Amino acid sequence: MTNDQIRPQVGVGVVFLQGSRVFLAKRHGSLGEDTWASAGGHLEMGETLEECARRE
């Protein structure tokens, strides 16, 4: 694999808090279906961590 083929994989997680409450979403149609999780996903090439967090 050459250097121009190396693509790091970065995951981003987002936790929304309101007082003592935490926002969770139920997962559908993916790994962990019917479980509860915080928002998150994978960073796209050229995207900042903040942009990824907003998109997710």
mmCIF file of the N, C-alpha and C atoms, coordinates in Angstrom:
data_MODEL
# 
_entry.id   MODEL 
# 
loop_
_atom_site.group_PDB 
_atom_site.id 
_atom_site.type_symbol 
_atom_site.label_atom_id 
_atom_site.label_alt_id 
_atom_site.label_comp_id 
_atom_site.label_asym_id 
_atom_site.label_entity_id 
_atom_site.label_seq_id 
_atom_site.pdbx_PDB_ins_code 
_atom_site.Cartn_x 
_atom_site.Cartn_y 
_atom_site.Cartn_z 
_atom_site.occupancy 
_atom_site.B_iso_or_equiv 
_atom_site.pdbx_formal_charge 
_atom_site.auth_seq_id 
_atom_site.auth_comp_id 
_atom_site.auth_asym_id 
_atom_site.auth_atom_id 
_atom_site.pdbx_PDB_model_num 
ATOM 1   N N  . MET A 1 1  ? 0.850   -1.178 0.000  1.00 0.00 ? 1  MET A N  1 
ATOM 2   C CA . MET A 1 1  ? 0.000   0.000  0.000  1.00 0.00 ? 1  MET A CA 1 
ATOM 3   C C  . MET A 1 1  ? 0.893   1.238  0.000  1.00 0.00 ? 1  MET A C  1 
ATOM 4   N N  . THR A 1 2  ? 0.638   2.168  -0.885 1.00 0.00 ? 2  THR A N  1 
ATOM 5   C CA . THR A 1 2  ? 1.424   3.391  -0.938 1.00 0.00 ? 2  THR A CA 1 
ATOM 6   C C  . THR A 1 2  ? 0.828   4.441  -0.011 1.00 0.00 ? 2  THR A C  1 
ATOM 7   N N  . ASN A 1 3  ? 1.600   5.497  0.249  1.00 0.00 ? 3  ASN A N  1 
ATOM 8   C CA . ASN A 1 3  ? 1.137   6.549  1.159  1.00 0.00 ? 3  ASN A CA 1 
ATOM 9   C C  . ASN A 1 3  ? -0.151  7.206  0.700  1.00 0.00 ? 3  ASN A C  1 
ATOM 10  N N  . ASP A 1 4  ? -0.363  7.338  -0.625 1.00 0.00 ? 4  ASP A N  1 
ATOM 11  C CA . ASP A 1 4  ? -1.583  7.994  -1.093 1.00 0.00 ? 4  ASP A CA 1 
ATOM 12  C C  . ASP A 1 4  ? -2.800  7.079  -0.976 1.00 0.00 ? 4  ASP A C  1 
ATOM 13  N N  . GLN A 1 5  ? -2.614  5.817  -0.618 1.00 0.00 ? 5  GLN A N  1 
ATOM 14  C CA . GLN A 1 5  ? -3.726  4.893  -0.421 1.00 0.00 ? 5  GLN A CA 1 
ATOM 15  C C  . GLN A 1 5  ? -4.102  4.739  1.052  1.00 0.00 ? 5  GLN A C  1 
ATOM 16  N N  . ILE A 1 6  ? -3.275  5.255  1.951  1.00 0.00 ? 6  ILE A N  1 
ATOM 17  C CA . ILE A 1 6  ? -3.539  5.133  3.380  1.00 0.00 ? 6  ILE A CA 1 
ATOM 18  C C  . ILE A 1 6  ? -4.648  6.112  3.760  1.00 0.00 ? 6  ILE A C  1 
ATOM 19  N N  . ARG A 1 7  ? -5.728  5.583  4.318  1.00 0.00 ? 7  ARG A N  1 
ATOM 20  C CA . ARG A 1 7  ? -6.861  6.408  4.734  1.00 0.00 ? 7  ARG A CA 1 
ATOM 21  C C  . ARG A 1 7  ? -7.209  6.045  6.166  1.00 0.00 ? 7  ARG A C  1 
ATOM 22  N N  . PRO A 1 8  ? -6.859  6.912  7.109  1.00 0.00 ? 8  PRO A N  1 
ATOM 23  C CA . PRO A 1 8  ? -7.209  6.600  8.500  1.00 0.00 ? 8  PRO A CA 1 
ATOM 24  C C  . PRO A 1 8  ? -8.719  6.552  8.674  1.00 0.00 ? 8  PRO A C  1 
ATOM 25  N N  . GLN A 1 9  ? -9.179  5.712  9.580  1.00 0.00 ? 9  GLN A N  1 
ATOM 26  C CA . GLN A 1 9  ? -10.603 5.625  9.893  1.00 0.00 ? 9  GLN A CA 1 
ATOM 27  C C  . GLN A 1 9  ? -10.805 6.233  11.273 1.00 0.00 ? 9  GLN A C  1 
ATOM 28  N N  . VAL A 1 10 ? -11.588 7.292  11.309 1.00 0.00 ? 10 VAL A N  1 
ATOM 29  C CA . VAL A 1 10 ? -11.816 8.024  12.546 1.00 0.00 ? 10 VAL A CA 1 
ATOM 30  C C  . VAL A 1 10 ? -13.295 7.980  12.881 1.00 0.00 ? 10 VAL A C  1 
ATOM 31  N N  . GLY A 1 11 ? -13.606 7.588  14.091 1.00 0.00 ? 11 GLY A N  1 
ATOM 32  C CA . GLY A 1 11 ? -14.988 7.597  14.564 1.00 0.00 ? 11 GLY A CA 1 
ATOM 33  C C  . GLY A 1 11 ? -15.208 8.782  15.493 1.00 0.00 ? 11 GLY A C  1 
ATOM 34  N N  . VAL A 1 12 ? -16.394 9.371  15.419 1.00 0.00 ? 12 VAL A N  1 
ATOM 35  C CA . VAL A 1 12 ? -16.726 10.527 16.250 1.00 0.00 ? 12 VAL A CA 1 
ATOM 36  C C  . VAL A 1 12 ? -17.999 10.218 17.025 1.00 0.00 ? 12 VAL A C  1 
ATOM 37  N N  . GLY A 1 13 ? -17.982 10.471 18.308 1.00 0.00 ? 13 GLY A N  1 
ATOM 38  C CA . GLY A 1 13 ? -19.171 10.303 19.136 1.00 0.00 ? 13 GLY A CA 1 
ATOM 39  C C  . GLY A 1 13 ? -19.592 11.640 19.718 1.00 0.00 ? 13 GLY A C  1 
ATOM 40  N N  . VAL A 1 14 ? -20.884 11.847 19.838 1.00 0.00 ? 14 VAL A N  1 
ATOM 41  C CA . VAL A 1 14 ? -21.421 13.107 20.349 1.00 0.00 ? 14 VAL A CA 1 
ATOM 42  C C  . VAL A 1 14 ? -22.371 12.788 21.500 1.00 0.00 ? 14 VAL A C  1 
ATOM 43  N N  . VAL A 1 15 ? -22.215 13.488 22.612 1.00 0.00 ? 15 VAL A N  1 
ATOM 44  C CA . VAL A 1 15 ? -23.106 13.306 23.758 1.00 0.00 ? 15 VAL A CA 1 
ATOM 45  C C  . VAL A 1 15 ? -23.828 14.626 24.002 1.00 0.00 ? 15 VAL A C  1 
ATOM 46  N N  . PHE A 1 16 ? -25.164 14.583 23.954 1.00 0.00 ? 16 PHE A N  1 
ATOM 47  C CA . PHE A 1 16 ? -25.992 15.755 24.225 1.00 0.00 ? 16 PHE A CA 1 
ATOM 48  C C  . PHE A 1 16 ? -26.495 15.662 25.658 1.00 0.00 ? 16 PHE A C  1 
ATOM 49  N N  . LEU A 1 17 ? -26.236 16.706 26.433 1.00 0.00 ? 17 LEU A N  1 
ATOM 50  C CA . LEU A 1 17 ? -26.679 16.756 27.825 1.00 0.00 ? 17 LEU A CA 1 
ATOM 51  C C  . LEU A 1 17 ? -27.637 17.920 28.016 1.00 0.00 ? 17 LEU A C  1 
ATOM 52  N N  . GLN A 1 18 ? -28.669 17.696 28.813 1.00 0.00 ? 18 GLN A N  1 
ATOM 53  C CA . GLN A 1 18 ? -29.571 18.764 29.234 1.00 0.00 ? 18 GLN A CA 1 
ATOM 54  C C  . GLN A 1 18 ? -29.831 18.533 30.713 1.00 0.00 ? 18 GLN A C  1 
ATOM 55  N N  . GLY A 1 19 ? -29.153 19.308 31.537 1.00 0.00 ? 19 GLY A N  1 
ATOM 56  C CA . GLY A 1 19 ? -29.211 19.065 32.978 1.00 0.00 ? 19 GLY A CA 1 
ATOM 57  C C  . GLY A 1 19 ? -28.608 17.703 33.269 1.00 0.00 ? 19 GLY A C  1 
ATOM 58  N N  . SER A 1 20 ? -29.382 16.832 33.909 1.00 0.00 ? 20 SER A N  1 
ATOM 59  C CA . SER A 1 20 ? -28.900 15.480 34.202 1.00 0.00 ? 20 SER A CA 1 
ATOM 60  C C  . SER A 1 20 ? -29.392 14.471 33.167 1.00 0.00 ? 20 SER A C  1 
ATOM 61  N N  . ARG A 1 21 ? -29.990 14.958 32.078 1.00 0.00 ? 21 ARG A N  1 
ATOM 62  C CA . ARG A 1 21 ? -30.542 14.073 31.043 1.00 0.00 ? 21 ARG A CA 1 
ATOM 63  C C  . ARG A 1 21 ? -29.555 13.914 29.888 1.00 0.00 ? 21 ARG A C  1 
ATOM 64  N N  . VAL A 1 22 ? -29.528 12.717 29.321 1.00 0.00 ? 22 VAL A N  1 
ATOM 65  C CA . VAL A 1 22 ? -28.651 12.391 28.193 1.00 0.00 ? 22 VAL A CA 1 
ATOM 66  C C  . VAL A 1 22 ? -29.514 11.951 27.021 1.00 0.00 ? 22 VAL A C  1 
ATOM 67  N N  . PHE A 1 23 ? -29.259 12.510 25.831 1.00 0.00 ? 23 PHE A N  1 
ATOM 68  C CA . PHE A 1 23 ? -29.998 12.133 24.627 1.00 0.00 ? 23 PHE A CA 1 
ATOM 69  C C  . PHE A 1 23 ? -29.425 10.841 24.052 1.00 0.00 ? 23 PHE A C  1 
ATOM 70  N N  . LEU A 1 24 ? -30.278 9.847  23.831 1.00 0.00 ? 24 LEU A N  1 
ATOM 71  C CA . LEU A 1 24 ? -29.897 8.595  23.183 1.00 0.00 ? 24 LEU A CA 1 
ATOM 72  C C  . LEU A 1 24 ? -30.873 8.317  22.050 1.00 0.00 ? 24 LEU A C  1 
ATOM 73  N N  . ALA A 1 25 ? -30.422 7.584  21.044 1.00 0.00 ? 25 ALA A N  1 
ATOM 74  C CA . ALA A 1 25 ? -31.285 7.211  19.922 1.00 0.00 ? 25 ALA A CA 1 
ATOM 75  C C  . ALA A 1 25 ? -31.254 5.696  19.768 1.00 0.00 ? 25 ALA A C  1 
ATOM 76  N N  . LYS A 1 26 ? -32.375 5.127  19.371 1.00 0.00 ? 26 LYS A N  1 
ATOM 77  C CA . LYS A 1 26 ? -32.453 3.688  19.143 1.00 0.00 ? 26 LYS A CA 1 
ATOM 78  C C  . LYS A 1 26 ? -31.935 3.385  17.741 1.00 0.00 ? 26 LYS A C  1 
ATOM 79  N N  . ARG A 1 27 ? -31.007 2.437  17.648 1.00 0.00 ? 27 ARG A N  1 
ATOM 80  C CA . ARG A 1 27 ? -30.394 2.095  16.362 1.00 0.00 ? 27 ARG A CA 1 
ATOM 81  C C  . ARG A 1 27 ? -31.322 1.191  15.559 1.00 0.00 ? 27 ARG A C  1 
ATOM 82  N N  . HIS A 1 28 ? -31.393 1.442  14.256 1.00 0.00 ? 28 HIS A N  1 
ATOM 83  C CA . HIS A 1 28 ? -32.224 0.655  13.344 1.00 0.00 ? 28 HIS A CA 1 
ATOM 84  C C  . HIS A 1 28 ? -31.408 0.251  12.119 1.00 0.00 ? 28 HIS A C  1 
ATOM 85  N N  . GLY A 1 29 ? -31.565 -0.976 11.685 1.00 0.00 ? 29 GLY A N  1 
ATOM 86  C CA . GLY A 1 29 ? -30.976 -1.436 10.426 1.00 0.00 ? 29 GLY A CA 1 
ATOM 87  C C  . GLY A 1 29 ? -29.471 -1.379 10.358 1.00 0.00 ? 29 GLY A C  1 
ATOM 88  N N  . SER A 1 30 ? -28.794 -1.524 11.474 1.00 0.00 ? 30 SER A N  1 
ATOM 89  C CA . SER A 1 30 ? -27.340 -1.505 11.467 1.00 0.00 ? 30 SER A CA 1 
ATOM 90  C C  . SER A 1 30 ? -26.825 -2.386 12.595 1.00 0.00 ? 30 SER A C  1 
ATOM 91  N N  . LEU A 1 31 ? -25.524 -2.458 12.694 1.00 0.00 ? 31 LEU A N  1 
ATOM 92  C CA . LEU A 1 31 ? -24.910 -3.200 13.791 1.00 0.00 ? 31 LEU A CA 1 
ATOM 93  C C  . LEU A 1 31 ? -25.453 -2.655 15.108 1.00 0.00 ? 31 LEU A C  1 
ATOM 94  N N  . GLY A 1 32 ? -25.888 -3.517 15.969 1.00 0.00 ? 32 GLY A N  1 
ATOM 95  C CA . GLY A 1 32 ? -26.457 -3.090 17.240 1.00 0.00 ? 32 GLY A CA 1 
ATOM 96  C C  . GLY A 1 32 ? -27.908 -2.684 17.139 1.00 0.00 ? 32 GLY A C  1 
ATOM 97  N N  . GLU A 1 33 ? -28.614 -3.213 16.135 1.00 0.00 ? 33 GLU A N  1 
ATOM 98  C CA . GLU A 1 33 ? -30.020 -2.862 15.933 1.00 0.00 ? 33 GLU A CA 1 
ATOM 99  C C  . GLU A 1 33 ? -30.816 -3.065 17.220 1.00 0.00 ? 33 GLU A C  1 
ATOM 100 N N  . ASP A 1 34 ? -31.736 -2.141 17.470 1.00 0.00 ? 34 ASP A N  1 
ATOM 101 C CA . ASP A 1 34 ? -32.609 -2.148 18.655 1.00 0.00 ? 34 ASP A CA 1 
ATOM 102 C C  . ASP A 1 34 ? -31.863 -1.924 19.967 1.00 0.00 ? 34 ASP A C  1 
ATOM 103 N N  . THR A 1 35 ? -30.672 -1.342 19.892 1.00 0.00 ? 35 THR A N  1 
ATOM 104 C CA . THR A 1 35 ? -29.973 -0.919 21.102 1.00 0.00 ? 35 THR A CA 1 
ATOM 105 C C  . THR A 1 35 ? -29.968 0.605  21.134 1.00 0.00 ? 35 THR A C  1 
ATOM 106 N N  . TRP A 1 36 ? -29.633 1.165  22.277 1.00 0.00 ? 36 TRP A N  1 
ATOM 107 C CA . TRP A 1 36 ? -29.608 2.616  22.438 1.00 0.00 ? 36 TRP A CA 1 
ATOM 108 C C  . TRP A 1 36 ? -28.168 3.103  22.397 1.00 0.00 ? 36 TRP A C  1 
ATOM 109 N N  . ALA A 1 37 ? -27.943 4.244  21.719 1.00 0.00 ? 37 ALA A N  1 
ATOM 110 C CA . ALA A 1 37 ? -26.587 4.765  21.567 1.00 0.00 ? 37 ALA A CA 1 
ATOM 111 C C  . ALA A 1 37 ? -26.611 6.283  21.462 1.00 0.00 ? 37 ALA A C  1 
ATOM 112 N N  . SER A 1 38 ? -25.464 6.893  21.745 1.00 0.00 ? 38 SER A N  1 
ATOM 113 C CA . SER A 1 38 ? -25.327 8.330  21.505 1.00 0.00 ? 38 SER A CA 1 
ATOM 114 C C  . SER A 1 38 ? -25.079 8.539  20.014 1.00 0.00 ? 38 SER A C  1 
ATOM 115 N N  . ALA A 1 39 ? -25.228 9.768  19.565 1.00 0.00 ? 39 ALA A N  1 
ATOM 116 C CA . ALA A 1 39 ? -24.999 10.082 18.152 1.00 0.00 ? 39 ALA A CA 1 
ATOM 117 C C  . ALA A 1 39 ? -23.523 9.887  17.822 1.00 0.00 ? 39 ALA A C  1 
ATOM 118 N N  . GLY A 1 40 ? -23.245 9.493  16.594 1.00 0.00 ? 40 GLY A N  1 
ATOM 119 C CA . GLY A 1 40 ? -21.863 9.331  16.189 1.00 0.00 ? 40 GLY A CA 1 
ATOM 120 C C  . GLY A 1 40 ? -21.764 8.706  14.819 1.00 0.00 ? 40 GLY A C  1 
ATOM 121 N N  . GLY A 1 41 ? -20.572 8.671  14.300 1.00 0.00 ? 41 GLY A N  1 
ATOM 122 C CA . GLY A 1 41 ? -20.345 8.089  12.987 1.00 0.00 ? 41 GLY A CA 1 
ATOM 123 C C  . GLY A 1 41 ? -18.893 8.219  12.587 1.00 0.00 ? 41 GLY A C  1 
ATOM 124 N N  . HIS A 1 42 ? -18.635 8.093  11.298 1.00 0.00 ? 42 HIS A N  1 
ATOM 125 C CA . HIS A 1 42 ? -17.274 8.134  10.779 1.00 0.00 ? 42 HIS A CA 1 
ATOM 126 C C  . HIS A 1 42 ? -16.969 9.472  10.133 1.00 0.00 ? 42 HIS A C  1 
ATOM 127 N N  . LEU A 1 43 ? -15.758 9.925  10.322 1.00 0.00 ? 43 LEU A N  1 
ATOM 128 C CA . LEU A 1 43 ? -15.264 11.155 9.727  1.00 0.00 ? 43 LEU A CA 1 
ATOM 129 C C  . LEU A 1 43 ? -15.042 10.941 8.239  1.00 0.00 ? 43 LEU A C  1 
ATOM 130 N N  . GLU A 1 44 ? -15.575 11.837 7.423  1.00 0.00 ? 44 GLU A N  1 
ATOM 131 C CA . GLU A 1 44 ? -15.370 11.775 5.976  1.00 0.00 ? 44 GLU A CA 1 
ATOM 132 C C  . GLU A 1 44 ? -14.061 12.481 5.631  1.00 0.00 ? 44 GLU A C  1 
ATOM 133 N N  . MET A 1 45 ? -13.417 12.085 4.534  1.00 0.00 ? 45 MET A N  1 
ATOM 134 C CA . MET A 1 45 ? -12.171 12.719 4.105  1.00 0.00 ? 45 MET A CA 1 
ATOM 135 C C  . MET A 1 45 ? -12.397 14.214 3.901  1.00 0.00 ? 45 MET A C  1 
ATOM 136 N N  . GLY A 1 46 ? -11.494 15.028 4.438  1.00 0.00 ? 46 GLY A N  1 
ATOM 137 C CA . GLY A 1 46 ? -11.570 16.470 4.291  1.00 0.00 ? 46 GLY A CA 1 
ATOM 138 C C  . GLY A 1 46 ? -12.509 17.152 5.273  1.00 0.00 ? 46 GLY A C  1 
ATOM 139 N N  . GLU A 1 47 ? -13.169 16.387 6.125  1.00 0.00 ? 47 GLU A N  1 
ATOM 140 C CA . GLU A 1 47 ? -14.138 16.923 7.071  1.00 0.00 ? 47 GLU A CA 1 
ATOM 141 C C  . GLU A 1 47 ? -13.452 17.153 8.418  1.00 0.00 ? 47 GLU A C  1 
ATOM 142 N N  . THR A 1 48 ? -13.799 18.242 9.092  1.00 0.00 ? 48 THR A N  1 
ATOM 143 C CA . THR A 1 48 ? -13.260 18.476 10.434 1.00 0.00 ? 48 THR A CA 1 
ATOM 144 C C  . THR A 1 48 ? -14.076 17.682 11.454 1.00 0.00 ? 48 THR A C  1 
ATOM 145 N N  . LEU A 1 49 ? -13.530 17.524 12.647 1.00 0.00 ? 49 LEU A N  1 
ATOM 146 C CA . LEU A 1 49 ? -14.261 16.831 13.710 1.00 0.00 ? 49 LEU A CA 1 
ATOM 147 C C  . LEU A 1 49 ? -15.562 17.558 14.028 1.00 0.00 ? 49 LEU A C  1 
ATOM 148 N N  . GLU A 1 50 ? -15.524 18.888 14.037 1.00 0.00 ? 50 GLU A N  1 
ATOM 149 C CA . GLU A 1 50 ? -16.731 19.671 14.320 1.00 0.00 ? 50 GLU A CA 1 
ATOM 150 C C  . GLU A 1 50 ? -17.783 19.476 13.231 1.00 0.00 ? 50 GLU A C  1 
ATOM 151 N N  . GLU A 1 51 ? -17.375 19.467 11.963 1.00 0.00 ? 51 GLU A N  1 
ATOM 152 C CA . GLU A 1 51 ? -18.320 19.243 10.861 1.00 0.00 ? 51 GLU A CA 1 
ATOM 153 C C  . GLU A 1 51 ? -18.958 17.864 10.965 1.00 0.00 ? 51 GLU A C  1 
ATOM 154 N N  . CYS A 1 52 ? -18.151 16.868 11.309 1.00 0.00 ? 52 CYS A N  1 
ATOM 155 C CA . CYS A 1 52 ? -18.666 15.508 11.458 1.00 0.00 ? 52 CYS A CA 1 
ATOM 156 C C  . CYS A 1 52 ? -19.674 15.441 12.600 1.00 0.00 ? 52 CYS A C  1 
ATOM 157 N N  . ALA A 1 53 ? -19.351 16.058 13.727 1.00 0.00 ? 53 ALA A N  1 
ATOM 158 C CA . ALA A 1 53 ? -20.257 16.048 14.879 1.00 0.00 ? 53 ALA A CA 1 
ATOM 159 C C  . ALA A 1 53 ? -21.587 16.707 14.529 1.00 0.00 ? 53 ALA A C  1 
ATOM 160 N N  . ARG A 1 54 ? -21.551 17.804 13.796 1.00 0.00 ? 54 ARG A N  1 
ATOM 161 C CA . ARG A 1 54 ? -22.797 18.477 13.387 1.00 0.00 ? 54 ARG A CA 1 
ATOM 162 C C  . ARG A 1 54 ? -23.612 17.596 12.450 1.00 0.00 ? 54 ARG A C  1 
ATOM 163 N N  . ARG A 1 55 ? -22.949 16.936 11.514 1.00 0.00 ? 55 ARG A N  1 
ATOM 164 C CA . ARG A 1 55 ? -23.642 16.083 10.544 1.00 0.00 ? 55 ARG A CA 1 
ATOM 165 C C  . ARG A 1 55 ? -24.291 14.894 11.248 1.00 0.00 ? 55 ARG A C  1 
ATOM 166 N N  . GLU A 1 56 ? -23.592 14.313 12.185 1.00 0.00 ? 56 GLU A N  1 
ATOM 167 C CA . GLU A 1 56 ? -24.110 13.142 12.888 1.00 0.00 ? 56 GLU A CA 1 
ATOM 168 C C  . GLU A 1 56 ? -25.252 13.530 13.797 1.00 0.00 ? 56 GLU A C  1 
# 
